[in-house]
Amino acid sequence: MKNDLLSITELARLRKVTSETLRHYDRVGLIKPDYVDPQTRYRYYSIRQYERLGTIKELRALGLSIDEIKEYFDGRNLEKSLAILKERQRLLIREIEEKMLLSQVLGRKLHFLDDVRHLPAIGVPFKCHIPQRYIITFGEPAGGPREHAFAFTKLEQYLTDVAPVLASDCIGVYCDRRILYPSEDYIPCVPMLFVQPDSIEKDHMVTVPPNEYLCMFYRGTGLEEYNESFETLKRYLDLYNLDVAGDIFQVYKIDKTVTDDPEETLLEIQVPIKFAETHDGGDEGDAAS
């Protein structure tokens, strides 16, 4: 009888799997040997099982689990096989779309990190126009660094992006002009994440209108903190008769998602500007809308 069968080693070699894989399939009941020698306990398989093993390999390559493959073979018929394979194709298409999205957002991150080496000089203000943007925020100051960490965690739960935070420089806070001045007290700032309009339900999204900004990159310890380099910004505002036209954004550009070196941490402050009509201090700035 054994002359008509394949040993476990022969079948494994023919199908380019390991003998241990076949033993595992035996243990889980997926493919049992046709014959087990009662004395040596060696396993032997028929040529029909060669074909079954080939089907198992293909189904595994499609991502089916052991239990799903057992279900595939249980009471198999054309309609059942067709339904299972159609469902697997649907899942594969969704997985491919997710991988493509991941590739796109990773590409944006790589493009930004490559551009970091060519950014305007750190600590030097520059004017730029920033088009309309979208944020997700609870609209309330977090209450300090520890609390804003919790706030960011909660905000991320509303996102549908693949790797949304790693994929772009989106973590930040917004606040009024008080962030530009030294303070011994906590400076109230509102945690927020920049988002793509299709990455979140519209009910949770806030629009930031386009505006001219006075921006500056700087090294710092974190968000919600005054930085001595902001004095340069204020001198620029005074020199060119500019005033704060809305909420000021602090945004992480390089953070702990890409480096453990505090010397490499990079932030940007973005101050919306307008020509000052008076020099009496003006308003405190409007909320993001």
Solvent accessible surface area in square Angstrom, and as a share of the most:
residue,aa,sasa,rsa
1,M,149,0.67
2,K,88,0.37
3,N,152,0.78
4,D,123,0.64
5,L,23,0.12
6,L,35,0.17
7,S,30,0.19
8,I,21,0.11
9,T,68,0.40
10,E,74,0.33
11,L,0,0.00
12,A,5,0.04
13,R,162,0.59
14,L,96,0.48
15,R,52,0.19
16,K,176,0.75
17,V,32,0.18
18,T,84,0.49
19,S,28,0.18
20,E,87,0.39
21,T,39,0.23
22,L,0,0.00
23,R,82,0.30
24,H,73,0.32
25,Y,16,0.06
26,D,15,0.08
27,R,149,0.54
28,V,46,0.27
29,G,37,0.35
30,L,2,0.01
31,I,3,0.02
32,K,112,0.48
33,P,18,0.12
34,D,64,0.33
35,Y,59,0.22
36,V,49,0.28
37,D,14,0.07
38,P,95,0.60
39,Q,166,0.74
40,T,69,0.40
41,R,155,0.56
42,Y,139,0.53
43,R,59,0.22
44,Y,29,0.11
45,Y,0,0.00
46,S,10,0.06
47,I,111,0.56
48,R,165,0.60
49,Q,18,0.08
50,Y,51,0.19
51,E,105,0.47
52,R,79,0.29
53,L,0,0.00
54,G,6,0.06
55,T,36,0.21
56,I,0,0.00
57,K,73,0.31
58,E,115,0.52
59,L,6,0.03
60,R,108,0.40
61,A,90,0.70
62,L,61,0.30
63,G,47,0.45
64,L,4,0.02
65,S,49,0.32
66,I,31,0.16
67,D,105,0.55
68,E,74,0.33
69,I,0,0.00
70,K,79,0.34
71,E,91,0.41
72,Y,18,0.07
73,F,24,0.10
74,D,93,0.48
75,G,60,0.57
76,R,121,0.44
77,N,85,0.44
78,L,140,0.70
79,E,124,0.55
80,K,47,0.20
81,S,15,0.10
82,L,78,0.39
83,A,60,0.46
84,I,39,0.20
85,L,69,0.34
86,K,123,0.52
87,E,75,0.34
88,R,34,0.12
89,Q,111,0.49
90,R,122,0.44
91,L,43,0.22
92,L,53,0.26
93,I,88,0.45
94,R,126,0.46
95,E,83,0.37
96,I,104,0.53
97,E,108,0.48
98,E,86,0.39
99,K,118,0.50
100,M,109,0.49
101,L,62,0.31
102,L,60,0.30
103,S,68,0.44
104,Q,101,0.45
105,V,3,0.01
106,L,80,0.40
107,G,34,0.33
108,R,104,0.38
109,K,8,0.04
110,L,97,0.48
111,H,121,0.54
112,F,32,0.13
113,L,52,0.26
114,D,73,0.38
115,D,54,0.28
116,V,32,0.18
117,R,180,0.66
118,H,145,0.65
119,L,47,0.23
120,P,58,0.37
121,A,65,0.50
122,I,80,0.41
123,G,23,0.22
124,V,77,0.44
125,P,19,0.12
126,F,50,0.21
127,K,104,0.44
128,C,39,0.24
129,H,106,0.47
130,I,22,0.11
131,P,86,0.54
132,Q,87,0.39
133,R,39,0.14
134,Y,52,0.20
135,I,0,0.00
136,I,3,0.02
137,T,20,0.12
138,F,98,0.41
139,G,38,0.37
140,E,119,0.53
141,P,63,0.40
142,A,25,0.19
143,G,46,0.44
144,G,4,0.04
145,P,81,0.51
146,R,166,0.61
147,E,72,0.32
148,H,22,0.10
149,A,55,0.42
150,F,111,0.46
151,A,15,0.12
152,F,16,0.07
153,T,77,0.45
154,K,111,0.47
155,L,0,0.00
156,E,68,0.31
157,Q,141,0.63
158,Y,88,0.33
159,L,22,0.11
160,T,97,0.56
161,D,32,0.16
162,V,42,0.24
163,A,39,0.30
164,P,31,0.20
165,V,22,0.13
166,L,75,0.37
167,A,4,0.03
168,S,34,0.22
169,D,35,0.18
170,C,6,0.03
171,I,22,0.11
172,G,0,0.00
173,V,0,0.00
174,Y,18,0.07
175,C,7,0.04
176,D,26,0.13
177,R,34,0.12
178,R,124,0.45
179,I,0,0.00
180,L,3,0.02
181,Y,104,0.40
182,P,88,0.55
183,S,63,0.41
184,E,184,0.82
185,D,111,0.58
186,Y,81,0.31
187,I,13,0.06
188,P,44,0.28
189,C,0,0.00
190,V,13,0.08
191,P,5,0.03
192,M,0,0.00
193,L,0,0.00
194,F,32,0.13
195,V,13,0.08
196,Q,87,0.39
197,P,51,0.32
198,D,123,0.64
199,S,2,0.01
200,I,12,0.06
201,E,116,0.52
202,K,127,0.54
203,D,135,0.70
204,H,66,0.30
205,M,32,0.14
206,V,43,0.25
207,T,48,0.28
208,V,7,0.04
209,P,69,0.43
210,P,65,0.41
211,N,45,0.23
212,E,76,0.34
213,Y,5,0.02
214,L,0,0.00
215,C,0,0.00
216,M,0,0.00
217,F,10,0.04
218,Y,5,0.02
219,R,108,0.39
220,G,19,0.18
221,T,124,0.72
222,G,10,0.09
223,L,3,0.01
224,E,8,0.03
225,E,69,0.31
226,Y,52,0.20
227,N,32,0.16
228,E,143,0.64
229,S,27,0.17
230,F,0,0.00
231,E,57,0.26
232,T,41,0.24
233,L,0,0.00
234,K,30,0.13
235,R,149,0.54
236,Y,47,0.18
237,L,12,0.06
238,D,116,0.60
239,L,132,0.66
240,Y,115,0.44
241,N,61,0.31
242,L,16,0.08
243,D,22,0.12
244,V,6,0.04
245,A,32,0.25
246,G,7,0.07
247,D,16,0.08
248,I,0,0.00
249,F,3,0.01
250,Q,0,0.00
251,V,1,0.01
252,Y,40,0.15
253,K,21,0.09
254,I,19,0.10
255,D,18,0.09
256,K,175,0.74
257,T,62,0.36
258,V,59,0.34
259,T,20,0.11
260,D,141,0.73
261,D,60,0.31
262,P,106,0.67
263,E,135,0.61
264,E,83,0.37
265,T,22,0.13
266,L,3,0.02
267,L,0,0.00
268,E,10,0.05
269,I,0,0.00
270,Q,9,0.04
271,V,0,0.00
272,P,7,0.04
273,I,11,0.06
274,K,105,0.45
275,F,149,0.62
276,A,18,0.14
277,E,167,0.75
278,T,77,0.45
279,H,160,0.71
280,D,119,0.62
281,G,46,0.44
282,G,46,0.44
283,D,116,0.60
284,E,92,0.41
285,G,27,0.26
286,D,102,0.53
287,A,77,0.60
288,A,21,0.17
289,S,84,0.54
